């Protein structure tokens, strides 16, 4: 039964072929089942040879899949590294810019590209993620500083408006001037 199942792995109908991971799992299960059934039974070298050849032939699908996965991971890692370099270059070029909307939009687009950067291994992702966060943080620092300064200015104006509203008599000209500064 195990030999027939191993030989049938590559003789599946069109469109029902197993993918790389599924093939890998199936082969692992078949080999484990062979080991379990082989315990204490008389050796049948002819059957073992057929089973092993069928598994080795089917494993070529797994090898092709693994090669493809490794190539894609290398490509995705390269693309992520290129994106990090692009952000560094962009940050240097826009270090003195005061067009905050454009900067915010560009940073958001960089973040989207990072999210859609494709799959890499967990180990590689952990290495790249810390570098990415540092690079994006450096690029966003001028915008974050400007946002904090703006928030501080607005908070100061809120405090000033509270003082104006508490003063008697109410100075309409000062209130209008404050409104103008706010806008």
Buried (B, 14 or more C-beta within 10 A) or exposed (E): EBBEBBBEBBEEEEEEEBEBEBBBEBBEEBBEBBEEEBEEEEEEEEEBEBBBEBBEEBBEBBEEBBEEBEEEBEEBBEBBEEBBEEBBEBBEEBEEEEEEEEBEEBBEEBBEBBEEBEEBEEEBBEEBEEEBEEBBEBBBEBBEEEEEEEEEEEEEBEEBBEEBEEEEEEEEEBBEEBEEEEE
